[in-house]
Amino acid sequence: MHQGKKYTNSATKVDGNKSYPLKEAMAMVKDMAYAKFDETVELSLNLGVDPKQSDQNLRGTILLPHGSGKKVRVLVFAKGEKENEAKAAGADFTGADELIKKVSEGWTDFDVAIATPDMMAQVGKLGKILGVRGLMPNPKTGTVTFDVAKAVKDYKAGKLEYRVDKNSNMHLPIGKKSFDADKLYDNAVAAIAEVVRAKPSSVKGTYIKTLAVSSTMSPSVKIALSELATLGK
């Protein structure tokens, strides 16, 4: 009941019928976050795309200027010199056959999986475990690469994967409530700019239909779409 009261108090700070400028929305979400833990701040978008069409099934990555605030555990499937490079770059788990065996037995205690291309024949067999959790290395997101050091450093620095779901929604964690509102704003601008850049040429009509921001426990704040054209300029 106590949480309900806090949520209600929080909800009085936002007008559900109103859309707010992006900068103001970031400050409001920080103000409304009431949980004792460091809540995640997330952008929610509804897009005018049809994910059933392969060119509109958006997927890619965003490098957030201030990181996501989340400690990212990175696993790298690699051998020899490439395994050494991954370790030196700060990978949490590295290896080849033994690591593949461990994952095949159901272990998935990591956030990102990277693989060198020569490992993909074996890694591909882990589809039932990695695929359903969205952890399968993919060239589109830069997680199938021989440049493992760069991939590890990018994900440790806050590189964010995005993909549209079957209902044309996208959820992007852009930081924590402990971030300054300006840093949340910078991250939001970078995230929105990337989604705009990735707009498929076959999309007609309105591309970003709705945009909102919320923290883990707080009500969401609708963001005015009128300023999107000028963001990041």
Backbone bond lengths (Angstrom), bond angles and torsions (degrees), N, CA, C in turn:
res aa  C-N    CA-C-N  psi(-1)  N-CA   C-N-CA  omega(-1)  CA-C   N-CA-C  phi
1 M - - - 1.471 - - 1.529 110.31 -
2 H 1.341 115.15 -37.09 1.447 121.21 -178.07 1.535 110.60 -60.07
3 Q 1.351 116.40 -45.05 1.452 121.03 179.15 1.520 110.58 -60.96
4 G 1.344 116.36 -38.97 1.457 120.99 179.90 1.513 111.52 -60.42
5 K 1.325 115.41 -39.27 1.466 121.21 -179.71 1.543 109.87 -66.23
6 K 1.327 114.99 -43.46 1.468 118.96 179.40 1.528 110.86 -63.09
7 Y 1.332 115.49 -40.71 1.462 120.22 179.40 1.531 109.58 -63.24
8 T 1.337 116.50 -43.64 1.468 121.20 -179.83 1.522 110.43 -62.30
9 N 1.340 116.59 -44.38 1.472 120.50 177.94 1.524 110.10 -59.44
10 S 1.338 114.35 -42.33 1.454 121.25 -179.73 1.530 110.22 -63.46
11 A 1.322 115.64 -42.29 1.472 121.28 -176.31 1.527 112.53 -65.72
12 T 1.342 117.42 -23.63 1.472 119.27 -179.84 1.532 110.97 -69.55
13 K 1.332 116.51 -14.26 1.469 120.00 -176.64 1.527 112.73 -85.79
14 V 1.320 117.32 -3.87 1.463 119.77 -178.35 1.528 109.89 -130.94
15 D 1.324 115.80 139.53 1.470 121.24 176.30 1.533 107.32 -94.74
16 G 1.333 115.86 111.37 1.466 121.02 -175.74 1.516 114.28 -63.04
17 N 1.333 117.20 -16.55 1.470 120.60 -179.36 1.521 112.61 -93.74
18 K 1.328 115.44 -2.61 1.456 119.23 -173.54 1.524 110.93 -110.76
19 S 1.324 116.56 147.84 1.472 121.32 172.21 1.523 107.64 -106.41
20 Y 1.329 116.00 140.13 1.464 120.98 -174.06 1.532 111.01 -114.40
21 P 1.338 117.22 153.32 1.467 119.50 173.13 1.539 109.28 -61.28
22 L 1.318 115.81 149.60 1.469 120.91 -174.37 1.534 112.54 -54.98
23 K 1.322 116.58 -46.25 1.472 120.29 -176.87 1.530 110.64 -62.19
24 E 1.331 115.70 -43.17 1.469 120.93 179.92 1.535 110.14 -65.84
25 A 1.326 116.30 -39.26 1.469 120.65 -179.63 1.533 111.20 -61.48
26 M 1.337 116.67 -39.02 1.477 120.16 179.20 1.529 110.59 -63.28
27 A 1.320 116.31 -43.65 1.468 120.91 179.47 1.531 110.24 -64.70
28 M 1.337 116.52 -38.39 1.467 120.39 -179.47 1.527 111.53 -65.69
29 V 1.330 116.36 -42.48 1.472 119.73 -179.45 1.528 109.98 -63.69
30 K 1.331 116.34 -40.77 1.475 119.13 176.75 1.531 110.60 -60.84
31 D 1.322 115.27 -40.97 1.462 121.14 -178.20 1.536 111.87 -67.99
32 M 1.324 116.05 -33.49 1.476 120.10 -175.75 1.524 113.62 -85.38
33 A 1.341 117.44 -20.43 1.473 119.67 -177.15 1.528 109.16 -65.16
34 Y 1.314 116.61 123.36 1.480 119.59 -173.33 1.537 113.63 -121.83
35 A 1.335 117.88 -8.63 1.472 119.28 -175.72 1.525 110.19 -67.45
36 K 1.329 115.73 157.34 1.472 120.13 -178.27 1.532 111.05 -74.82
37 F 1.354 116.90 -24.03 1.475 118.72 179.20 1.535 109.30 -88.29
38 D 1.325 115.55 168.76 1.461 121.30 -178.14 1.528 109.07 -81.10
39 E 1.334 115.59 92.17 1.471 120.71 -173.23 1.534 112.11 -62.34
40 T 1.320 115.34 147.53 1.462 121.41 174.21 1.523 108.99 -81.19
41 V 1.331 115.94 137.67 1.462 121.19 175.73 1.525 107.63 -100.64
42 E 1.338 116.00 129.85 1.463 120.31 -171.35 1.524 111.79 -131.37
43 L 1.322 115.09 135.76 1.466 120.47 171.00 1.519 108.49 -89.34
44 S 1.314 117.42 138.54 1.470 122.05 175.03 1.518 108.22 -121.74
45 L 1.330 115.54 126.43 1.458 120.32 -179.69 1.522 109.85 -123.70
46 N 1.314 115.15 144.19 1.468 119.91 168.67 1.522 106.27 -115.37
47 L 1.323 116.00 124.18 1.464 121.07 -171.79 1.524 112.01 -110.17
48 G 1.319 115.47 149.67 1.459 121.05 176.97 1.517 111.09 -84.78
49 V 1.334 115.86 56.44 1.472 120.66 178.91 1.530 109.05 -121.69
50 D 1.321 115.24 161.04 1.465 121.23 174.89 1.527 107.47 -113.09
51 P 1.355 117.35 98.38 1.460 120.51 -174.61 1.532 113.67 -60.98
52 K 1.353 116.78 -14.95 1.470 119.41 178.72 1.535 111.05 -70.56
53 Q 1.342 115.64 -22.16 1.469 119.44 176.32 1.525 108.19 -88.19
54 S 1.325 115.69 126.04 1.472 119.30 -170.76 1.524 112.82 -57.23
55 D 1.333 118.27 -35.97 1.470 118.53 -178.15 1.531 112.35 -75.74
56 Q 1.349 116.76 -12.49 1.470 120.06 178.56 1.530 112.38 -105.53
57 N 1.333 116.11 3.78 1.471 120.43 178.50 1.530 107.81 -86.66
58 L 1.316 114.81 77.62 1.469 121.28 -169.52 1.521 112.93 -62.26
59 R 1.331 114.37 135.46 1.455 120.07 175.54 1.520 108.54 -157.18
60 G 1.306 117.12 137.91 1.460 119.83 179.35 1.515 110.58 179.63
61 T 1.318 115.95 -158.20 1.467 120.19 -178.41 1.527 110.74 -136.72
62 I 1.322 114.38 156.09 1.463 122.71 177.85 1.522 106.64 -131.58
63 L 1.324 117.17 133.19 1.462 119.74 173.72 1.525 106.90 -96.72
64 L 1.336 116.16 105.95 1.470 120.48 -178.55 1.523 109.11 -71.89
65 P 1.339 118.70 128.76 1.472 120.31 -176.33 1.525 113.85 -58.02
66 H 1.334 117.26 -30.94 1.470 119.72 -177.96 1.533 112.06 -113.17
67 G 1.345 116.96 16.42 1.465 119.58 -179.44 1.525 111.21 71.19
68 S 1.324 115.35 176.21 1.470 119.43 -176.98 1.529 112.46 -99.05
69 G 1.338 116.14 -9.58 1.466 119.67 -177.11 1.516 112.63 81.41
70 K 1.325 115.67 -2.28 1.468 119.65 -179.03 1.525 109.48 -99.49
71 K 1.327 115.39 138.85 1.460 119.03 175.03 1.524 106.87 -78.71
72 V 1.328 116.25 115.56 1.461 121.43 -174.54 1.532 109.98 -98.74
73 R 1.341 114.62 123.49 1.479 119.30 178.13 1.521 108.26 -92.55
74 V 1.337 115.30 117.57 1.467 121.07 -173.71 1.531 110.72 -108.34
75 L 1.323 114.67 129.03 1.463 121.53 176.58 1.527 108.34 -110.11
76 V 1.334 117.25 138.82 1.466 120.88 178.32 1.523 110.32 -127.13
77 F 1.331 115.18 122.48 1.468 121.04 172.27 1.530 107.13 -88.20
78 A 1.329 116.25 108.25 1.469 120.22 -178.47 1.524 109.37 -160.38
79 K 1.347 115.04 162.12 1.472 120.59 179.48 1.522 110.32 -122.40
80 G 1.324 114.24 159.62 1.468 120.98 169.64 1.508 114.67 53.82
81 E 1.345 114.91 -127.96 1.462 121.39 -175.40 1.526 111.77 -61.43
82 K 1.342 116.72 -37.05 1.474 120.22 -179.37 1.534 110.79 -67.36
83 E 1.339 116.66 -34.45 1.474 118.95 175.58 1.526 109.85 -65.23
84 N 1.312 116.95 -40.89 1.475 120.94 178.79 1.533 110.86 -62.92
85 E 1.341 115.49 -40.99 1.480 119.44 179.02 1.528 110.76 -62.61
86 A 1.343 115.30 -41.33 1.471 119.86 -179.29 1.528 110.59 -64.24
87 K 1.336 115.57 -43.13 1.481 119.99 178.55 1.525 110.24 -61.04
88 A 1.329 116.08 -46.49 1.471 120.75 -178.03 1.528 111.13 -62.57
89 A 1.339 117.00 -30.35 1.471 120.57 -178.70 1.525 112.18 -81.25
90 G 1.337 116.94 -7.38 1.466 119.50 176.05 1.519 116.05 106.89
91 A 1.360 117.21 14.90 1.471 119.32 177.57 1.527 109.86 -61.39
92 D 1.336 116.37 142.78 1.472 120.83 -178.50 1.522 112.05 -80.86
93 F 1.334 116.15 -33.64 1.475 120.78 -179.53 1.523 107.93 -138.27
94 T 1.326 116.96 133.54 1.464 120.37 177.97 1.521 109.48 -139.16
95 G 1.330 115.40 155.74 1.457 118.74 176.48 1.515 111.43 151.67
96 A 1.330 115.31 -176.72 1.463 120.97 -178.12 1.525 109.53 -125.82
97 D 1.333 117.31 -103.12 1.470 121.20 -172.12 1.524 113.93 -57.38
98 E 1.339 116.36 -46.23 1.478 118.96 -177.69 1.530 111.38 -64.78
99 L 1.342 115.42 -38.43 1.466 120.33 -179.87 1.534 110.51 -68.96
100 I 1.320 115.83 -39.69 1.472 120.36 177.16 1.531 110.02 -62.48
101 K 1.321 116.04 -40.60 1.471 120.33 179.19 1.534 109.96 -63.07
102 K 1.342 115.39 -44.38 1.471 120.55 -178.70 1.534 110.82 -60.66
103 V 1.345 116.57 -44.31 1.466 120.40 179.67 1.531 110.06 -68.15
104 S 1.329 116.72 -38.59 1.476 120.17 -179.38 1.528 111.27 -61.91
105 E 1.337 115.91 -22.58 1.473 120.55 178.39 1.533 111.77 -88.24
106 G 1.348 116.06 3.14 1.461 119.02 172.41 1.515 116.03 109.20
107 W 1.338 118.00 2.32 1.471 120.07 -178.92 1.540 109.70 -80.24
108 T 1.335 115.85 124.92 1.479 119.77 178.52 1.527 110.51 -140.40
109 D 1.300 116.90 45.35 1.468 120.92 -176.06 1.534 111.16 -85.70
110 F 1.340 115.87 55.67 1.468 121.09 -179.49 1.525 107.80 -153.19
111 D 1.342 116.14 164.80 1.472 120.85 -174.52 1.520 113.95 -104.87
112 V 1.337 115.84 -28.12 1.466 120.84 -178.15 1.521 108.30 -138.93
113 A 1.325 116.56 136.82 1.468 121.02 174.45 1.524 109.06 -116.52
114 I 1.323 115.14 129.63 1.468 122.50 178.76 1.528 106.70 -119.31
115 A 1.317 117.09 145.48 1.465 120.08 178.92 1.517 109.91 -141.31
116 T 1.336 116.80 144.55 1.464 119.72 170.43 1.532 106.80 -75.25
117 P 1.338 117.38 149.37 1.476 119.86 -176.07 1.535 113.88 -54.19
118 D 1.335 116.92 -34.70 1.476 119.47 -178.52 1.529 113.12 -69.36
119 M 1.341 116.29 -12.34 1.473 120.24 179.47 1.530 112.40 -93.16
120 M 1.338 116.77 -10.39 1.462 119.03 -169.82 1.530 114.91 -67.46
121 A 1.334 117.63 -26.60 1.474 119.11 177.58 1.529 109.64 -60.31
122 Q 1.350 116.00 -40.76 1.473 119.90 178.30 1.531 111.83 -78.69
123 V 1.331 115.77 -43.39 1.467 120.14 -177.71 1.535 110.49 -63.64
124 G 1.327 116.37 -34.67 1.465 121.08 179.82 1.519 112.90 -57.05
125 K 1.341 116.07 -27.52 1.477 120.18 -179.91 1.530 111.97 -72.67
126 L 1.334 116.24 -9.65 1.475 120.11 -179.62 1.533 111.01 -91.09
127 G 1.332 116.61 14.47 1.469 121.57 -175.59 1.515 114.86 -51.14
128 K 1.330 116.20 -40.72 1.477 119.09 -176.98 1.521 111.26 -63.67
129 I 1.320 116.09 -30.28 1.471 119.74 -178.11 1.527 111.01 -92.75
130 L 1.338 116.80 -49.58 1.466 120.32 -176.47 1.531 112.14 -78.23
131 G 1.322 116.23 -39.74 1.469 120.34 -175.39 1.516 113.28 -59.84
132 V 1.334 116.02 -48.41 1.473 119.15 -176.66 1.528 112.36 -66.03
133 R 1.325 117.01 -23.04 1.480 120.18 179.24 1.531 112.33 -96.33
134 G 1.324 116.39 4.03 1.469 119.36 -179.48 1.511 112.95 69.52
135 L 1.334 116.98 26.03 1.468 121.14 -176.50 1.527 113.73 -106.04
136 M 1.337 117.78 0.06 1.461 119.53 -177.33 1.533 110.76 -67.83
137 P 1.339 117.59 125.76 1.469 119.64 176.90 1.536 110.38 -55.36
138 N 1.332 115.35 143.05 1.459 120.32 -173.89 1.536 109.10 -146.36
139 P 1.326 118.02 131.05 1.473 119.40 179.78 1.530 112.68 -58.71
140 K 1.350 117.19 -30.38 1.475 121.25 -179.21 1.516 112.50 -61.73
141 T 1.329 116.49 -30.22 1.465 119.38 -177.66 1.538 111.40 -104.90
142 G 1.331 115.66 11.03 1.467 119.51 176.85 1.515 113.71 73.36
143 T 1.349 116.92 17.24 1.471 119.40 -178.48 1.532 112.30 -99.24
144 V 1.335 117.59 0.57 1.470 120.84 166.80 1.520 105.58 -114.60
145 T 1.317 116.54 103.80 1.468 119.98 -171.86 1.526 110.72 -161.41
146 F 1.333 115.62 152.13 1.467 119.15 171.97 1.534 110.38 -84.68
147 D 1.342 116.26 -18.08 1.473 119.35 178.25 1.528 109.28 -85.54
148 V 1.338 115.36 66.21 1.471 119.87 -174.05 1.522 112.15 -65.71
149 A 1.327 116.61 -33.26 1.478 119.18 -178.30 1.526 110.63 -61.46
150 K 1.334 116.87 -45.96 1.475 120.22 179.78 1.527 110.49 -64.34
151 A 1.337 116.58 -42.56 1.468 120.07 -178.91 1.526 110.64 -61.93
152 V 1.330 116.86 -44.04 1.471 120.67 179.46 1.529 109.90 -61.91
153 K 1.338 116.52 -47.97 1.470 120.01 -177.67 1.529 111.75 -63.09
154 D 1.357 116.59 -40.33 1.469 120.04 179.45 1.530 111.15 -61.45
155 Y 1.335 116.60 -46.67 1.476 118.96 -178.57 1.520 111.39 -69.21
156 K 1.310 117.21 -34.64 1.471 119.91 176.65 1.535 110.54 -66.65
157 A 1.343 116.21 -30.46 1.468 120.72 -177.09 1.529 112.54 -84.30
158 G 1.323 117.57 -4.03 1.464 119.03 176.97 1.512 114.67 112.09
159 K 1.330 117.11 24.14 1.470 119.17 173.66 1.523 107.54 -67.66
160 L 1.310 115.14 134.01 1.462 120.88 -172.15 1.519 109.60 -118.93
161 E 1.318 117.02 130.83 1.463 120.16 174.59 1.518 108.72 -88.65
162 Y 1.318 115.16 141.58 1.466 117.90 175.38 1.523 109.35 -130.69
163 R 1.307 115.50 151.11 1.468 120.70 171.05 1.519 108.92 -157.07
164 V 1.318 114.76 148.56 1.460 120.10 179.83 1.532 108.51 -83.56
165 D 1.339 117.25 141.66 1.468 118.81 179.34 1.529 109.96 -89.87
166 K 1.320 116.64 -179.99 1.475 119.53 -173.03 1.527 112.98 -67.32
167 N 1.340 116.43 -15.59 1.470 120.21 177.77 1.533 112.38 -98.73
168 S 1.333 115.32 15.67 1.477 122.26 178.73 1.524 113.24 67.59
169 N 1.347 116.58 23.30 1.465 120.60 176.80 1.522 109.97 -101.25
170 M 1.332 115.11 155.09 1.461 120.64 176.23 1.524 108.29 -139.41
171 H 1.318 116.39 135.12 1.471 121.73 179.46 1.520 108.74 -121.00
172 L 1.333 116.22 123.62 1.460 121.31 -174.68 1.523 111.01 -124.62
173 P 1.337 117.85 110.54 1.472 119.01 175.10 1.525 109.65 -72.71
174 I 1.335 116.60 121.08 1.474 119.61 -173.58 1.528 112.89 -113.57
175 G 1.328 117.75 11.11 1.457 119.33 177.72 1.515 111.93 149.06
176 K 1.320 114.69 -164.06 1.469 121.95 -178.37 1.526 109.24 -122.83
177 K 1.329 115.66 160.79 1.477 118.06 -178.48 1.531 111.21 -65.54
178 S 1.338 116.81 -19.11 1.474 119.62 178.81 1.534 111.81 -75.67
179 F 1.336 117.89 -12.35 1.466 121.05 177.98 1.526 109.42 -67.98
180 D 1.346 117.02 149.20 1.471 120.62 169.59 1.527 108.21 -60.79
181 A 1.323 116.49 149.05 1.473 120.54 177.69 1.533 110.78 -58.34
182 D 1.348 116.62 -34.55 1.475 120.11 179.47 1.525 111.44 -65.05
183 K 1.333 116.24 -37.90 1.472 119.51 179.50 1.530 110.37 -70.11
184 L 1.328 116.13 -39.60 1.468 119.47 175.88 1.527 109.54 -61.68
185 Y 1.336 115.79 -40.64 1.470 120.39 179.39 1.536 110.40 -62.41
186 D 1.343 116.80 -47.37 1.482 120.73 179.44 1.533 110.70 -58.08
187 N 1.337 115.67 -44.81 1.467 119.91 179.95 1.529 111.03 -64.52
188 A 1.341 116.14 -40.59 1.471 120.49 179.39 1.525 110.59 -63.50
189 V 1.333 116.18 -42.70 1.473 120.56 179.44 1.534 109.85 -61.58
190 A 1.342 116.56 -44.56 1.476 120.30 179.61 1.522 110.88 -61.87
191 A 1.337 116.06 -41.58 1.469 120.57 -178.45 1.531 110.94 -67.20
192 I 1.332 116.55 -46.58 1.470 120.38 -178.75 1.532 110.14 -65.27
193 A 1.347 115.91 -41.62 1.478 119.72 -179.64 1.526 111.02 -60.46
194 E 1.336 116.93 -38.60 1.471 120.37 178.95 1.524 111.04 -67.83
195 V 1.328 117.31 -40.73 1.470 120.37 178.91 1.538 109.59 -64.19
196 V 1.325 116.43 -40.24 1.472 120.84 177.82 1.533 109.78 -64.80
197 R 1.324 116.37 -44.25 1.474 120.89 179.84 1.531 111.10 -59.78
198 A 1.348 115.64 -35.16 1.467 120.81 -176.08 1.530 113.40 -82.48
199 K 1.320 117.24 4.76 1.479 119.94 -177.73 1.525 110.80 -56.41
200 P 1.335 117.21 122.63 1.466 119.61 179.26 1.528 110.84 -67.17
201 S 1.331 116.65 140.07 1.473 119.93 -176.90 1.525 111.85 -64.05
202 S 1.343 117.04 -20.85 1.475 119.89 -177.99 1.527 113.13 -81.75
203 V 1.334 117.71 -5.04 1.475 120.27 -179.31 1.524 110.10 -78.20
204 K 1.317 115.29 124.67 1.466 120.65 177.16 1.541 108.02 -111.86
205 G 1.327 115.67 154.52 1.464 118.76 179.22 1.519 111.47 79.89
206 T 1.323 116.61 -160.09 1.468 121.81 -175.48 1.523 110.10 -69.60
207 Y 1.324 116.41 129.34 1.474 121.48 -178.78 1.529 110.46 -88.63
208 I 1.350 117.02 -59.23 1.469 119.56 175.65 1.525 107.37 -94.66
209 K 1.319 116.38 108.43 1.473 120.89 -175.91 1.518 111.89 -84.14
210 T 1.331 116.58 -45.52 1.470 120.29 176.54 1.511 109.20 -139.51
211 L 1.316 115.21 151.61 1.459 122.09 -179.58 1.527 107.33 -144.31
212 A 1.317 116.23 130.23 1.477 119.95 179.87 1.517 109.05 -145.93
213 V 1.318 115.84 161.69 1.470 120.90 176.64 1.522 108.45 -131.49
214 S 1.309 116.22 143.45 1.470 120.64 177.52 1.519 108.32 -151.64
215 S 1.323 116.08 165.59 1.463 119.73 170.00 1.530 106.43 -106.31
216 T 1.306 116.35 173.72 1.465 121.53 -172.80 1.526 112.54 -48.19
217 M 1.329 117.24 -44.06 1.464 121.27 -173.21 1.533 113.79 -108.57
218 S 1.316 117.58 -11.19 1.474 118.20 -171.05 1.531 112.33 -92.13
219 P 1.345 116.33 162.39 1.470 120.27 173.80 1.532 109.00 -64.28
220 S 1.327 116.85 159.78 1.464 118.07 -179.49 1.524 110.55 -90.39
221 V 1.330 114.44 154.12 1.466 122.54 179.57 1.518 107.25 -113.89
222 K 1.338 116.51 122.04 1.462 120.02 179.02 1.526 109.57 -73.28
223 I 1.336 115.63 137.49 1.464 120.43 -178.84 1.531 108.91 -105.01
224 A 1.337 115.16 135.98 1.466 120.57 179.19 1.522 109.78 -65.62
225 L 1.323 116.13 129.62 1.467 120.57 -178.29 1.523 111.57 -81.09
226 S 1.352 116.62 -13.83 1.467 120.42 -174.08 1.524 113.17 -62.18
227 E 1.357 117.30 -27.01 1.472 118.21 -175.91 1.523 112.72 -93.19
228 L 1.338 118.24 -0.88 1.458 120.13 -174.34 1.524 113.22 -60.57
229 A 1.311 115.81 -35.02 1.471 119.71 -177.14 1.528 112.16 -62.94
230 T 1.323 116.58 -26.58 1.469 119.34 -175.88 1.518 113.20 -102.01
231 L 1.322 117.39 -2.36 1.475 119.95 -176.96 1.514 111.48 -61.35
232 G 1.330 114.78 137.74 1.457 120.00 174.53 1.514 113.44 75.23
233 K 1.348 117.99 5.61 1.472 119.99 -179.59 1.509 110.57 -97.76
